[in-house]
């Protein structure tokens, strides 16, 4: 599985753990390895149904609610983007938020 480091815009005490869990979910779900900065939707590997599964996973796994203006493709395009969203919704002060 792809390793995760803290070099992304989404940094902080929980960023690496969030990224590792996301990469593990993607690997389990697809049976492949995913680069942390890979565009999940440009890859063509995911359908609109997977978008809903990913949203549900993020909400349940990280105990956040994604709604309104946060329901954009850009917030789910890469692992760092999802990590930044999770940290912001948790009030963890991700970089750039």
trRosetta pair geometry for C-beta under 8 A, 3 or more apart (Angstrom, degrees):
i j d omega theta_ij theta_ji phi_ij phi_ji
1 23 6.4 119 172 137 109 110
1 24 6.6 18 -160 -97 156 65
1 27 5.2 -40 -120 -79 105 168
1 33 6.0 179 -133 -116 40 90
2 23 5.4 -115 67 -164 101 137
2 27 7.7 -172 15 -66 86 123
2 33 5.1 124 -38 -174 91 98
2 34 5.9 -102 8 73 140 48
2 35 5.9 -177 -126 -100 155 36
2 36 6.4 -165 135 -40 134 75
4 16 5.9 150 115 -153 111 72
4 19 4.2 162 -164 117 148 120
4 20 5.0 -138 31 -72 140 70
4 23 5.8 -165 -55 -6 119 146
4 36 5.6 118 -116 -86 82 132
4 79 7.5 -111 -116 137 120 149
5 8 7.9 142 89 -14 68 84
5 16 7.2 -30 -162 -114 21 106
5 36 7.9 -123 32 -9 65 164
6 11 5.3 78 -178 -126 96 97
6 15 6.1 99 -126 88 87 122
6 16 5.3 -52 -72 -66 92 106
8 11 6.5 167 74 -57 66 78
8 15 7.1 -160 65 169 109 132
8 19 7.3 145 18 -84 146 146
8 36 6.9 -117 -62 143 132 131
8 37 7.5 -179 -103 -78 110 96
8 79 8.0 -110 -90 99 165 88
8 80 3.9 -149 -168 -114 141 126
8 83 6.9 78 100 65 146 143
9 80 5.9 93 40 169 85 126
9 84 6.2 -3 101 -77 101 132
9 94 7.5 62 131 161 78 106
9 95 5.4 -137 178 83 64 113
9 96 5.6 -8 179 2 114 140
10 15 4.9 166 133 -136 84 120
10 18 7.6 -79 141 75 133 132
10 19 7.5 150 90 -60 122 110
10 80 4.9 175 14 -162 112 74
10 81 7.8 -161 -33 -71 131 13
10 83 3.8 139 119 105 160 110
10 84 4.0 -126 -84 -65 112 74
10 87 6.0 163 -156 7 102 138
10 94 5.0 -26 -132 -154 73 126
10 95 6.7 -158 -103 36 24 91
11 15 5.1 -106 -134 15 25 164
11 94 7.2 125 44 -151 43 71
11 95 5.3 33 36 -15 91 123
12 15 4.8 111 47 -26 71 106
12 87 6.0 121 41 -138 143 142
12 92 5.5 130 132 149 159 114
12 93 6.7 142 -102 81 144 77
12 94 6.0 -104 -11 -104 133 58
12 95 7.4 -169 -41 -25 95 80
13 92 7.6 -126 47 -164 88 122
14 17 5.3 -63 -162 46 62 112
14 18 5.7 64 142 -27 88 104
14 87 6.6 164 75 -100 108 96
14 90 7.6 -39 68 85 155 160
14 92 6.0 -79 36 -140 122 162
15 18 5.8 -57 -147 36 30 110
15 19 6.2 27 157 -17 66 108
15 83 5.4 71 -149 173 79 129
15 87 6.4 -11 -84 -65 83 138
15 94 7.1 113 -86 -118 113 97
16 19 5.7 -56 -147 39 30 111
16 20 6.2 32 155 -21 65 106
17 20 5.7 -52 -145 35 30 111
17 21 6.4 28 156 -16 63 106
18 21 6.0 -60 -152 38 29 108
18 22 6.3 28 152 -18 65 109
18 62 6.7 39 -125 -102 104 129
18 82 7.7 -161 153 113 112 88
18 83 4.6 132 105 -125 126 89
18 86 5.3 176 -147 79 145 149
18 87 7.1 -120 -7 -52 164 89
19 22 5.7 -56 -147 37 32 112
19 23 6.2 29 158 -17 67 106
19 36 6.1 14 -169 -133 122 117
19 79 5.3 80 -139 157 84 119
19 80 7.2 8 -102 -81 117 56
19 83 5.2 -11 -67 -79 83 139
20 23 5.9 -54 -144 38 29 108
20 24 6.2 31 155 -19 63 108
21 24 5.6 -54 -146 37 31 113
21 25 6.4 34 153 -21 64 104
21 61 6.3 167 151 168 136 137
22 25 5.7 -53 -149 34 31 112
22 26 6.4 29 154 -17 65 105
22 58 8.0 23 -102 -94 102 88
22 79 4.9 151 106 -135 138 97
22 82 5.8 139 -119 89 151 138
22 83 6.9 -108 -6 -62 148 88
23 26 5.7 -52 -146 37 32 111
23 27 6.3 33 154 -19 64 108
23 34 5.8 -158 -140 69 78 103
23 36 6.5 -47 -78 -92 123 75
23 79 6.1 11 -63 -111 83 151
24 27 5.7 -56 -147 38 30 112
24 28 6.2 28 156 -17 65 108
25 28 5.9 -57 -145 39 28 108
25 29 6.0 23 159 -18 65 113
25 57 5.7 118 -163 177 152 150
25 61 7.4 -80 -68 -61 144 163
26 29 5.8 -60 -142 40 26 110
26 30 6.0 -10 170 11 65 116
26 34 4.5 -24 118 5 140 152
26 40 7.3 -114 -122 -117 133 118
26 79 7.7 -87 -16 -79 145 109
27 30 6.7 -75 -134 52 20 86
27 31 7.4 64 178 -107 55 6
27 32 6.5 -126 -130 79 62 36
27 33 6.2 13 -108 -101 106 42
27 34 6.4 -133 -63 6 75 97
28 31 7.8 19 -170 -67 19 45
29 50 7.6 116 158 -140 137 108
29 53 7.3 142 -137 129 142 138
30 34 7.4 87 49 -51 140 113
30 45 6.1 29 -133 163 138 132
32 45 7.7 -97 41 -143 142 155
34 38 5.5 -127 -171 45 80 136
34 40 7.5 15 -152 -100 136 87
34 79 7.3 131 124 -43 120 124
35 38 4.1 110 62 -35 90 106
36 78 7.3 61 149 175 55 100
36 79 4.7 -90 -159 57 66 136
36 80 6.5 70 155 -37 99 90
37 78 5.6 3 -150 -157 43 137
37 79 7.2 -85 -69 40 31 94
37 80 6.4 6 -99 -1 72 120
38 43 6.4 38 161 -61 113 125
38 78 6.7 155 70 -124 36 89
38 79 7.8 47 43 -5 72 99
39 42 3.8 27 107 24 128 116
39 43 6.4 172 90 -30 70 80
39 77 5.5 -29 -140 176 78 95
39 78 6.1 -53 -96 -71 46 90
40 43 6.1 -53 -165 13 27 118
40 45 7.5 -87 -173 60 63 103
40 46 5.8 21 154 0 92 144
40 54 7.8 102 142 -101 158 161
40 76 7.0 -73 53 144 137 77
40 77 6.2 -179 30 -172 89 35
40 78 6.6 175 -15 -90 91 37
40 79 8.0 113 -49 -42 115 66
41 46 5.8 -75 -104 63 59 118
41 51 7.8 31 -94 -82 116 105
41 73 6.5 -39 3 -166 163 114
41 76 7.7 73 -34 107 118 93
41 77 6.2 -72 17 -125 107 69
42 77 7.9 38 -11 -159 97 98
43 46 7.0 67 67 3 103 88
46 50 3.9 -118 -159 79 93 147
46 51 6.8 109 151 -51 120 69
46 54 7.7 10 -153 -32 144 132
47 50 5.0 112 50 1 64 97
47 51 7.5 -107 106 -6 47 85
48 51 5.3 -38 -158 20 43 121
48 52 7.2 43 147 -15 63 96
49 52 5.8 -53 -162 33 40 110
49 53 6.6 39 144 -17 68 105
50 53 5.2 -53 -148 38 42 115
50 54 6.1 45 153 -23 71 102
51 54 5.8 -53 -148 35 28 112
51 55 6.4 31 151 -20 62 105
51 73 7.9 -50 -130 -109 130 81
51 76 6.9 101 -143 114 84 157
52 55 5.6 -50 -147 35 33 114
52 56 6.3 33 154 -17 65 106
53 56 5.7 -55 -148 38 30 111
53 57 6.2 34 152 -21 65 106
54 57 5.6 -52 -146 35 31 114
54 58 6.3 31 156 -19 65 105
54 76 6.0 108 121 -160 136 129
54 82 7.9 -97 171 -108 113 142
55 58 5.9 -56 -149 35 28 110
55 59 6.4 23 156 -15 64 109
55 66 6.1 -120 -153 62 94 137
55 71 7.7 26 -121 -126 135 90
55 76 7.2 -51 -73 -92 77 148
56 59 5.9 -58 -147 39 29 109
56 60 6.1 16 161 -8 66 113
57 60 6.2 -67 -144 45 25 101
57 61 5.5 12 169 -11 67 121
58 61 6.3 -56 -126 44 19 103
58 62 5.8 -24 -176 24 59 117
58 64 6.8 -44 144 59 86 110
58 66 6.5 31 100 -23 124 136
58 76 7.8 -114 -31 -108 153 103
58 82 6.2 -122 -107 -164 133 113
58 85 7.6 8 -177 97 144 123
58 86 6.6 -130 -166 -80 101 106
59 62 7.2 -77 -129 54 10 81
59 63 7.8 49 173 -112 48 11
59 64 5.9 -110 -124 75 54 64
59 65 6.1 49 -136 -105 109 41
59 66 6.0 -112 -75 8 100 93
60 63 7.6 12 -174 -70 22 47
62 86 4.7 -59 171 -143 164 121
62 89 7.8 89 122 78 121 123
62 90 7.1 -92 165 -58 105 120
63 90 7.8 74 82 -99 88 100
64 85 7.9 151 121 135 160 86
64 86 5.9 -159 -8 -134 153 66
64 89 4.0 69 -150 120 133 139
64 90 6.2 -81 -81 -58 115 76
65 89 7.3 -173 51 -167 49 131
66 70 4.9 -126 -157 112 79 122
66 71 6.0 120 145 -76 97 75
66 75 7.5 166 -149 121 129 146
66 85 7.1 25 -107 163 116 128
66 89 7.0 -69 -82 -86 70 155
67 70 6.3 49 55 47 30 107
67 71 6.4 -9 -149 -34 23 111
68 71 6.6 146 68 6 21 98
69 72 7.1 -10 171 -29 53 112
70 75 5.8 70 -174 -78 68 173
70 85 6.4 119 -162 -150 110 114
70 89 7.2 63 -133 -75 161 116
71 75 7.5 -95 -120 43 12 137
72 75 5.0 99 65 0 81 100
72 76 7.7 178 94 8 49 87
73 76 6.1 -81 -156 52 39 94
73 77 6.0 65 148 -64 76 92
74 77 5.5 -23 -138 -14 35 123
74 81 6.4 -133 157 -159 59 145
75 81 5.7 -176 -157 156 28 105
75 82 6.9 90 155 -93 66 52
75 84 8.0 -124 -142 78 74 95
75 85 4.6 80 -168 -77 106 141
76 81 6.6 -117 -46 105 7 118
76 82 5.7 52 -121 -81 52 98
76 85 7.7 -23 -65 3 61 158
77 81 5.2 43 50 33 81 160
78 81 4.6 99 54 4 78 103
78 82 7.1 -146 94 -3 42 85
79 82 5.8 -55 -147 38 33 109
79 83 6.1 37 153 -23 66 107
80 83 5.4 -53 -143 37 33 116
80 84 6.3 37 157 -21 66 102
81 84 5.8 -50 -148 34 30 111
81 85 6.5 32 151 -19 62 105
82 85 5.6 -54 -151 36 34 115
82 86 6.3 35 152 -20 67 104
83 86 5.7 -53 -147 35 31 111
83 87 6.3 27 156 -16 65 107
83 94 7.3 144 128 -119 78 141
84 87 5.9 -56 -146 39 29 109
84 88 6.2 29 156 -19 64 108
84 94 4.6 164 -139 139 67 159
84 95 7.8 -75 -117 57 105 68
84 96 7.1 -22 -144 67 132 113
84 97 6.8 173 -174 -58 94 112
85 88 5.8 -58 -148 37 27 110
85 89 6.2 22 157 -14 65 110
86 89 5.9 -60 -146 41 27 107
86 90 6.1 20 157 -13 64 112
87 90 5.7 -61 -144 43 29 107
87 92 4.1 -87 -162 64 82 117
87 93 7.1 -73 157 56 107 29
87 94 3.6 106 94 -53 136 110
87 97 7.1 -157 104 -19 102 154
88 91 7.6 36 179 -72 31 28
88 92 7.4 -81 -59 46 22 76
88 94 5.5 -66 -53 22 76 115
88 97 4.6 -167 -100 -130 104 147
93 97 6.2 -166 -153 68 37 118
94 97 4.6 79 64 -12 79 127
